[in-house]
């Protein structure tokens, strides 16, 4: 049986505060996003995350508007990886 806890422990957990809620609500209104998508975008914005990997086309305009690179293909990942070197 697979135990997921060791895998989950490899990740860092991002904190949230009152600014996360306000930014989420702002993004819901500004970009017409569902709450979960707005929360993801707010977390990226508030924590300085420069890229978001998603196949969801709802992120196209919001990511562009907030200066977050949207990674949707393996080529996007390669270009982003090269930009980090």
GROMACS elastic network, one bead per residue, 0.5 to 0.9 nm:
[ bonds ]
;  ai    aj funct       b0    kb
    3     6     6  0.69613   500
    3     7     6  0.80320   500
    4     7     6  0.53911   500
    4     8     6  0.61774   500
    4     9     6  0.87095   500
    5     9     6  0.60583   500
    5    10     6  0.88618   500
    6     9     6  0.51889   500
    6    10     6  0.68580   500
    7    10     6  0.55052   500
    7    11     6  0.77551   500
    8    11     6  0.58175   500
    8    12     6  0.88130   500
    9    12     6  0.75696   500
   14    43     6  0.77960   500
   14    47     6  0.78238   500
   15    43     6  0.88361   500
   15    47     6  0.89027   500
   16    19     6  0.76469   500
   16    20     6  0.57921   500
   16    21     6  0.82772   500
   16    43     6  0.79457   500
   17    20     6  0.54749   500
   17    21     6  0.71781   500
   18    21     6  0.53851   500
   18    22     6  0.65833   500
   18    23     6  0.87571   500
   19    22     6  0.51403   500
   19    23     6  0.59852   500
   19    24     6  0.83803   500
   19    46     6  0.83456   500
   20    23     6  0.51997   500
   20    24     6  0.59808   500
   20    25     6  0.86052   500
   20    39     6  0.75159   500
   20    42     6  0.63180   500
   20    43     6  0.69735   500
   20    46     6  0.73606   500
   21    24     6  0.50754   500
   21    25     6  0.62248   500
   21    26     6  0.85725   500
   21    39     6  0.78491   500
   21    42     6  0.83788   500
   22    25     6  0.51765   500
   22    26     6  0.61014   500
   22    27     6  0.86435   500
   22    42     6  0.89825   500
   23    27     6  0.61300   500
   23    28     6  0.85542   500
   23    38     6  0.81312   500
   23    39     6  0.80078   500
   23    41     6  0.88719   500
   23    42     6  0.57402   500
   23    43     6  0.87788   500
   23    45     6  0.87999   500
   23    46     6  0.83724   500
   24    27     6  0.51807   500
   24    28     6  0.61820   500
   24    29     6  0.87307   500
   24    35     6  0.70829   500
   24    36     6  0.86582   500
   24    37     6  0.86442   500
   24    38     6  0.50478   500
   24    39     6  0.50665   500
   24    40     6  0.82667   500
   24    41     6  0.76042   500
   24    42     6  0.54446   500
   24    43     6  0.84232   500
   25    28     6  0.50259   500
   25    29     6  0.63529   500
   25    30     6  0.85746   500
   25    35     6  0.76605   500
   25    38     6  0.73159   500
   25    39     6  0.83509   500
   26    29     6  0.52582   500
   26    30     6  0.59238   500
   26    31     6  0.83701   500
   26    38     6  0.83212   500
   27    31     6  0.55890   500
   27    32     6  0.72131   500
   27    33     6  0.67058   500
   27    35     6  0.87119   500
   27    37     6  0.88885   500
   27    38     6  0.54745   500
   27    39     6  0.82214   500
   27    41     6  0.77406   500
   27    42     6  0.73379   500
   27    62     6  0.79995   500
   28    31     6  0.57163   500
   28    34     6  0.62696   500
   28    35     6  0.64137   500
   28    37     6  0.82551   500
   28    38     6  0.55773   500
   28    39     6  0.86641   500
   29    32     6  0.52528   500
   29    33     6  0.71669   500
   30    33     6  0.80057   500
   30    62     6  0.85223   500
   31    38     6  0.83962   500
   31    58     6  0.87706   500
   31    59     6  0.89578   500
   31    61     6  0.75880   500
   31    62     6  0.61148   500
   32    38     6  0.86797   500
   32    58     6  0.89499   500
   33    36     6  0.80254   500
   33    37     6  0.59975   500
   33    38     6  0.56099   500
   33    58     6  0.73296   500
   33    59     6  0.84745   500
   33    62     6  0.86982   500
   34    37     6  0.54296   500
   34    38     6  0.61394   500
   34    39     6  0.86214   500
   35    38     6  0.50670   500
   35    39     6  0.60365   500
   35    40     6  0.86575   500
   36    39     6  0.50525   500
   36    40     6  0.62980   500
   36    41     6  0.87249   500
   37    40     6  0.51302   500
   37    41     6  0.62796   500
   37    42     6  0.85635   500
   37    58     6  0.82504   500
   37    59     6  0.78185   500
   38    41     6  0.50949   500
   38    42     6  0.59837   500
   38    43     6  0.85365   500
   39    43     6  0.60838   500
   39    44     6  0.86173   500
   40    43     6  0.51928   500
   40    44     6  0.63684   500
   40    45     6  0.87314   500
   40    52     6  0.88102   500
   41    44     6  0.51257   500
   41    45     6  0.61684   500
   41    46     6  0.86073   500
   41    52     6  0.82415   500
   41    59     6  0.82491   500
   41    62     6  0.78334   500
   41    63     6  0.75761   500
   41    66     6  0.86596   500
   41    68     6  0.86911   500
   42    45     6  0.50386   500
   42    46     6  0.59402   500
   42    47     6  0.83069   500
   43    46     6  0.53042   500
   43    47     6  0.58856   500
   43    48     6  0.82634   500
   43    49     6  0.78460   500
   44    47     6  0.54093   500
   44    48     6  0.59107   500
   44    50     6  0.71028   500
   44    51     6  0.77854   500
   44    52     6  0.75500   500
   44    68     6  0.78237   500
   45    48     6  0.53979   500
   45    49     6  0.62682   500
   45    50     6  0.79613   500
   45    66     6  0.73180   500
   45    67     6  0.86277   500
   45    68     6  0.76885   500
   46    49     6  0.77827   500
   47    50     6  0.89975   500
   49    52     6  0.76513   500
   49    68     6  0.74588   500
   50    67     6  0.76282   500
   50    68     6  0.51115   500
   50    69     6  0.61612   500
   50    70     6  0.88509   500
   51    63     6  0.85217   500
   51    67     6  0.88727   500
   51    68     6  0.52861   500
   51    70     6  0.57602   500
   51    71     6  0.67515   500
   51    80     6  0.81519   500
   52    59     6  0.87936   500
   52    63     6  0.80366   500
   52    68     6  0.69058   500
   52    69     6  0.62276   500
   52    70     6  0.50302   500
   52    71     6  0.58851   500
   52    72     6  0.86045   500
   53    56     6  0.89723   500
   53    69     6  0.84977   500
   53    70     6  0.59551   500
   53    72     6  0.60235   500
   53    73     6  0.86310   500
   53    77     6  0.84766   500
   54    57     6  0.79635   500
   54    59     6  0.77599   500
   54    70     6  0.70376   500
   54    71     6  0.63155   500
   54    72     6  0.56152   500
   54    73     6  0.88754   500
   55    58     6  0.88203   500
   55    59     6  0.85052   500
   55    70     6  0.89401   500
   55    71     6  0.79890   500
   55    72     6  0.53519   500
   55    73     6  0.82053   500
   56    59     6  0.60621   500
   56    60     6  0.79903   500
   56    72     6  0.82957   500
   57    60     6  0.54474   500
   57    61     6  0.84613   500
   57    72     6  0.89409   500
   58    61     6  0.71931   500
   58    62     6  0.76654   500
   59    62     6  0.53405   500
   59    63     6  0.57148   500
   59    64     6  0.82796   500
   59    70     6  0.73346   500
   60    63     6  0.56270   500
   60    64     6  0.63126   500
   60    65     6  0.86661   500
   60    70     6  0.68942   500
   61    64     6  0.51081   500
   61    65     6  0.59376   500
   61    66     6  0.85547   500
   62    66     6  0.60583   500
   62    67     6  0.84458   500
   62    68     6  0.82351   500
   63    66     6  0.51667   500
   63    67     6  0.59069   500
   63    69     6  0.62074   500
   63    70     6  0.62272   500
   64    67     6  0.52502   500
   64    68     6  0.61177   500
   64    69     6  0.69462   500
   64    70     6  0.78284   500
   65    68     6  0.77790   500
   66    69     6  0.88869   500
   69    76     6  0.89737   500
   69    80     6  0.82875   500
   70    76     6  0.79540   500
   71    74     6  0.79172   500
   71    75     6  0.84620   500
   71    76     6  0.51541   500
   71    77     6  0.60498   500
   71    80     6  0.80725   500
   72    75     6  0.82620   500
   72    76     6  0.62738   500
   72    77     6  0.78279   500
   73    76     6  0.51001   500
   73    77     6  0.65887   500
   73    78     6  0.88570   500
   74    77     6  0.50497   500
   74    78     6  0.63248   500
   74    79     6  0.87528   500
   75    78     6  0.50267   500
   75    79     6  0.61840   500
   75    80     6  0.84913   500
   76    79     6  0.52468   500
   76    80     6  0.60968   500
   76    81     6  0.84915   500
   77    80     6  0.50957   500
   77    81     6  0.59471   500
   77    82     6  0.85459   500
   78    81     6  0.50077   500
   78    82     6  0.61482   500
   78    83     6  0.86136   500
   79    82     6  0.51729   500
   79    83     6  0.62918   500
   79    84     6  0.89481   500
   80    83     6  0.50518   500
   80    84     6  0.66316   500
   81    84     6  0.53225   500
   81    85     6  0.69835   500
   82    85     6  0.53909   500
